[in-house]
Amino acid sequence: MKGPQEMDIREVSKRSGLPASTLRYYEEKGLIKSIRRRGITRVFPASVVEQLSLISLGRYAGFSLDELGTMFTYSGKPDIDREQLLSKADVLDKTIHRLEAMRDGLRHVANCPEENQLECPNFQNLIKKAAKLQHREERKGKLVIPGKRS
């Protein structure tokens, strides 16, 4: 019989919106911890739902599961490194800046008064900047090109 402060994996799945397979994987990775088993069914503390919400927020912010694993103590309580958060915020700022520049460039090309966009000086500058960024990112090993396998 389960106590009021615990729930089985089916209930956790229902409340969190995550499939049981994801919950088992998170447990395998050490992100969450069941407190016991009832037969073959895992039983979790009720607090796991809040912990899963924090994990989802971290994933949405771009943290890897390994990074998130360092943000919880053995008991599942958050132990968040503020420097790690600031570092991720800096990465997001750079990504936002890059995406805004790309958005502005695409809008310019779409509304360019030149009959042939390749003759537009602003479009030529955009092409040069994009090529430089791509080469720099490829050298760093950070660029992921869709459809290209490493």
NORMOQUI-V124379 format. One record per helix or strand of 3 or more residues. SS is the DSSP state (h for helix, s for strand). FROM is the first residue (numbers start at 1). TO is the last residue. If there is no record, write none. Layout:
SS FROM TO
SS FROM TO
//
This chain:
s 6 8
h 9 16
h 20 28
s 34 38
s 41 45
h 48 60
h 65 69
h 82 110
h 117 119
h 121 140
//
